[in-house]
Amino acid sequence: MTSIPNHDLIVTIIKKGCCECIIKASKEAGAEGATIIPARGTGIHEQKKLLGIPIEPEKEIILTIIPDEKTDQVLESIIKAGKLEKPGTGIAFVLDVKKVTGVVHLIKAMNGKK
């Protein structure tokens, strides 16, 4: 198994419908792509009710695997694009990824092949 070291996973959780601007900003900052997962969430800013029934707002989770040297610039772009400094707009966090596999063009580049 060939794997690539030194990557991070940026996890961004935002309101449904806001992912396109975040993905565009992350690509402009150096990300190559992302995975979008539909989700539901609850939190202190999402205590909404419809006809007295609590509702769980729809969310989107954006997963971005990024070389660790690009993490700070991509994360900053995500924060700006998603206005994450404002309460109730979403969150983003970074996890260390020990190994990445399945990204063929990166493995070929690491091995010096075209």
N, C-alpha and C positions, 0 to 999 in steps of 0.2 A: 504494500500500500504506500503510495507516494502522498505525502501531506505537506502543507505549507505552514510554517510557523509564523508567529508575530502578527496576529490579526486580532481585532476587537469586534464585538457585536454591539452596535448601537440599537437599542430598543426604544422606539418612540410610540407613545400611546396618545392618540388625539381623537377629537370628535370626528364622526363619520363625515366624509366629504372634504376633508382638509388635507388629504394625503398627497394630492398632485403637486401642490406648491412646495411641500416639504421634499418630495422626491426630486423635483426639478432643482431645488437649491442644493441638495446633497450631491447630485450629479455634477453641478457646476463647481462644487468644492472638491471634487475628486472621487466620489463614489461611482462605482460602475453599474449599480442597480440596487434593487431592494425587493423584499417580499412583503406583500400586504395581506394581513389576516383580519377578517371582520371579527368584532368582539362586542361584548356588552360590559358595562362597568358601573360601579357605584363609588361614591366618594362624598366628601363634605360639600363639594360644589354641585353635586348632581342629585340633590334631594328634591326631585320633582314629582308631582302627582297629576294624574288626569282623572277627573271625576272622583277624587279621593283615593284613587288606586295608585300606589307607588309604581313608577316606571323606571326601567333601567335604560339609560341613554346608550345609543349605539356608538361604538368606538371603532377605530381602526388601529391595528398594531403594525408598525413598519419595522421590519428587521433588515438591518444593513450591516453586512460583513465588510470590514474595511481594514487595509493594512494599518498597523498601529501608528505609523508616522503621519497618517492623514486624519486620525481620529479627531484631534482637537479642531481642525479647520472644518471638518464635516459637521461635527457636533455644534459648533458655533453657527453654522449656516442653518441647521435644523432649528435651533433656538430662535433665531431671527425670523425665519420663514413661518414658523408655527406660533410666534409670539408667546413662547413658553415662559417668559418672565412674568406674564400676567396670570393671576389665579384662575383656575378652571379651564385653561386652554389645553392642557395636556402635560405629559412628563416625558423625559428622555433620560436614559441611563446607559452606561457602558459596561459591558462584561468582557473579561479577558477570554479569548478563544485559544485553546492550547494547540489545536490542529484544525486545518481546513483541507477538505478533499472534495473532488468532484468539479473543481473549477479548472478545466483542462487547459485553457490558454495561460493561466498562471503557473501551472505545473510545467508546461512546455517552456515558458520563459525562465523559470527557475533552473531548469535543466539545460538551458542554452539552445533549445530547439525552436524551430519556426513551424 
